[in-house]
């Protein structure tokens, strides 16, 4: 299934190109709305700086977006899927510490998902204040963003089909507008020479501030990679040629307008709207607003996909994930929808205007870029690419991205602190959840399962023990078929002996590939103890109840197992026995055995556990067939307890 789908996706088609325009290029495509406004919002307009800035924008789009993302990173696809966590799952076996850049990249990408809708929609709507400065833009922005988050629950597949043609209109418009203005100051063409970019960076007194603003032109580059699964590599690469061409034309047109206004102060004017003829302004604002909404939608959908991967890879608490439509990759995560919405509202409440938001924007995504660079280097090593190429890639992109980071660092005091706080909060959740599982696993003890074969065989036939269930199912984390957790044996034999006709052990392996649905069956004690191993891709829904039922049905059809109830009356009428899932919840009896760092992680984990789904809901089990048992992870040790017995 996966390879066919991938093949149709990667096939170049008009439909694929249109979908790419709608889904992939929203964020990077709306950057002309605010880049030059951010560069020239202080001091008067200087011709040399205009040419230097356009040159920086052109070469940033070329090196950062075209070369790094479109040509190099898109090759790091995981069975057709992209994104920082897909990339991490390709290289995670290379080194344990790679989880850190993966978590940094994912958390900063989510923080960026909060600020993208706020800044793009604000900038678009602020066009309405050009002729009417008293126009209240903030309430309009709040209304649009609220509606956008409200419609998510209904699925966005219908909207998705309209996005492509609308973005085609947007890119054509900005390209034509830019082209129509270049002849007023043809010297902007000089900006194609990288000399002007380097000169500005080296000689301009506020170069770091300028770099931080220029970085905004490439903020959507990560989205090209994240959404690769929706459109395929070739469609993205071909449509990028058109997108980049229109972006460059628009930047050059804005540059020509700025040169014509040399010496004046920009103030509240936006070069993007200033190159529009007066009669076109209202249409321009409408198209810009639609494009801003589409850019925001792409960011929100991307966040859902990211979180669903994070849940499967155990770096985010288990949360409800809904599938509003049958379209591939259509997700809705209510908790993330709420978090992103609150984040957006917080940003609007604090910054009000887009010119204030520019200071907070870019810093988070810069860290995502650096994380991607680190992971791509390991991907290249895995693919055994010539070491010289890897060193060259590392040198070029660490230099560019650390340079940008220094530029964005200047923004921390001006608003970057907020995105850092948001990103750090998300990072803390991911880091604590991932490590808490590692800490818990340290305390899980395994035993040789073969020792218990005779006991379980006898227990199954022992009439003196009341029947607990006809079919008793345990979820096991033992990777080795020869082993079983001592807590399962404790639950089966010690706690309260559980008699069943058949005992089942179900193990779920999350694979490094996005889409896989395979399983193996092993009869450990024929007809009495059976182990099923599911091998599921990290983008697959873990509906264990349904998957397990399907496997059992197949086994019954093939005559491998008999699940008829053993109760005399029911057996006579060939009625199927009942199924019962036992979910063991691991609890710490005390945390004093842990180091203080681990203790902090476990305390955060306890808080997060309140907000996450229970084990049975996380695995999609029907709660009417589930018995929940709490088992201590660290059984208290009595060695050091001194007591004196009195006569």
Secondary structure, 3 states (H helix, E strand, C coil): CHHHHHHHHHCCCHHHHHHHHHHCCHHHHCHHHCHHHHHCCCCECCHHHHHHHHHHHHHHHHHHHHHHHHHHHHHCCECCECCHHHHHHHHCCCCCCHHHHHHHHHHHHHHHHHHHHHHHHHHHHHHHHCCCCCCCHHHHHHHHHHHHHHHHHHCCHHHHHHHHHHHHHHHHHHHHHHHHHHHHHHHHHHHHCHHHHHHHHHHCCCHHHHHHHHHHHHCCHHHHHHCHHHHCHHHHHHHHHHHHHHHHHHHHHHHHHHHHCCCCECCCCCHHHHCCCHHHHHHHHHHHHHHHHHHHHHHHHHHHHHHHHHHHCCCCCCCCCECCCCCCCCCECHHHHHHHHHHHHHHHHHHCCHHHHCCCCCHHHHHHHHHHHHHHHHHHHHCCCCHHHHHHHHHHHHHHHHHHHHHHHCCHHHCHHHHHHHHHHHHHHHHHHHHHHHHHHHHCCEEEHHHHHHHHHHHHHCCCCCEEEEEEEEECCCCCCCEEEHHHHHHHHHHCCCEEEEEEEEEEEECCCCCCEEEEEEEEECCCEEEEEEEECCCCCCCHHHHHHHHHHHHHHCCCCCCECCCHHHHHCCCECCEEEEEEEEECCCCCCCCHHHHHHHHHHHHHHHHCCCHHHHCCCCHHHEEEEEEECCCCCCCCCCCCCCC
